[in-house]
């Protein structure tokens, strides 16, 4: 069951989506692929991305890109292992899935899927989908916003007080730190992009 704050934000972003032909197409495409709970996460992520983007006063065009990428970011999340492999093989992709933990596969195949099946070619949207889980030091503002929004719309955050009125780098650092702690405590591998992004944020924010 959705708690009231989350429900209100989803209704608000759904209204925005329903009034935009492109966003509606992307949302309907996601809805036919994902479970209801995962689709709700994508809507909530889009709502949070919309808020963070407006808080950072970025131009309207980039706000639309943030919302689009947030809607699409988990589109292959529930694919079976062989479906991920088939997609990469069919598109002759150079990235080797077996070089990544399976928890990251959907970020890689998601970028490939939306480009192939939904004709999404905008590099900022594709970058946001590709790095929404690990982060990356070279990410632009759209990717950073979706990276942060994914964390604040995650299961373990939805019942907490939503505190996103902070600098974008601060929000990204909160997610990166939380991810590192979780992965280390669970004895899971940490991708080098996440470590590099953490160091990049610390250096840019604190000069260390």
Beta strands, then each sheet from edge to edge (+ up, - down):
end
